[in-house]
Amino acid sequence: MQQLSQYLPKPSRAGSRAASAAYRQSLQLSEDFTGLEEDTNRYELLQLVKRVGDSAGFTAKMIELLDYYLINFTQDIDWERGSRPIVYQSVSRTALALGVTERQIQRLERRLFEVGACTWHSSGNNKRYGSRDPETGKIKFAFGIDLTPLAYLQTDLQIKLHQRKQYENAWIETRRQISHLRSQIRALLAELREEGTDQLAALETDYQAIAIQLRTHIDLAAMRELLERHTSLHTRLAKLAEPDEPKTIHSAHGANMAEKTNLASPTSDQNVAHYKYWNLAEKNNSSPADPAFQKSVVEPTAPQTQDSEPSSKHLTVERLVKAGSDRLRRYLPVDLGTVGWSEFIDAAELLRAEMFISRQSWIQACQTLGRESAAICVLVTDRGLDRKDNPVRLPAAYFRGMVNKARGGELYLAKSVFGLLELAE
């Protein structure tokens, strides 16, 4: 059975509200109030508080109480010169309306006072009461909670709102940069996984340590630290993924051939790859070709000699467009008859990005093969995605594999393209 004693008031010191410097200053602000600025009303002031929120010390419960007071118990005339927005409803009625206790209302009012949003215009016995003129609506007299100090917060609230927006924009931009780096890191890890790098396990462990969900409870400082760690890991992966320095390779006939395409070489020079052609070395029939790069072409019914192999000089842009996929054609001009090498290379570079082949891999391919041949490698990689048997699952790794084969003199782009043309017929 409940005891009546639990509802008896606890002893408290007698007298009016305890005075303090902050309380006296708030009373002086109320006395000096000259009304809201002409371009501001009480609703805009409340909206400003809601938008700033905890950045200015306003909790959800504080805003709820302020909203209840300001909307239900003040009028526009209270916020004009010569008036004061005083809420004189009793604490008990407010507590009943909001479904809380009187003590909770008092604590919330105290916190609103501490952030500078209100003060008290108290009667001798701290009771709240007042009266309005029924004709003008102006308060004739009132004792209760005074919301006048809220008007003085407008400038500070606008500054805090601007700072909050800057913080939010910086947070969103940092998250965007992290997400972009993550996609590149995953692509580089896939390439290294395909190549079997010794450090792969440690690198994947390092990535998992920072691959946390980017939620708003992570503050900006922590997000920027995450960005630095992603940037560092991406740099390490990019260095590992860089190809070795260009070196001289040998054709099947033993003649030296420059690995890097020489734009100044004559087309008649048999020992140098000219920039218009794509076969960097003649086929070595003594070593079997890697099936991972041969299943996209039609296998010959009998061994072919170098003379019987399709010639790269017959790879016109028209044939390359015909051998390409619909994905490639999306990036080409509508009139395919006007497509030249420039348009084909631009389309290949856009398709490269769609397949998450890094720009660094594209640059290395252009340096090794030339821009035309690098574009054809993109075409062959793209078509490999549609193979029924052993389709390409990691385009970035497949593309790098083609470039590595070119360094070893084992890449036959002309044969691959003519094979795709036969499949298309």
Secondary structure, DSSP 4 states (H G I P E B T S, - for coil): ---GGGGSPPP---SSPPP-HHHHHHHHHHHT-----TT--HHHHHHHHHHHGGGGT--HHHHHHHHHHHHHH--GGGGSTT---EE-S-HHHHHHHHTS-HHHHHHHHHHHHHTTS-EEE--TT---EEEE-TTT--EEEEEEEE-THHHHTHHHHHHHHHHHHHHHHHHHHHHHHHHHHHHHHHHHHHHHHHHT-TTHHHHHHHHHHH-----TTS-HHHHHHHHHHHHHHHHHHHHHHSPPPP--EE-TTS-EE-SS-BTTS-TT-TTS-BTT----S---TTSPPPGGGTTTSPPPSS---TTTSPPGGG--HHHHHHHS-HHHHTTS-SSGGG--HHHHHHHHHHHHHHTT--HHHHHHHHHHH-HHHHHHHHHHHHHHTT-SSS--S-HHHHHHHHHHHHHTT---HHHHHHHHHHHH-
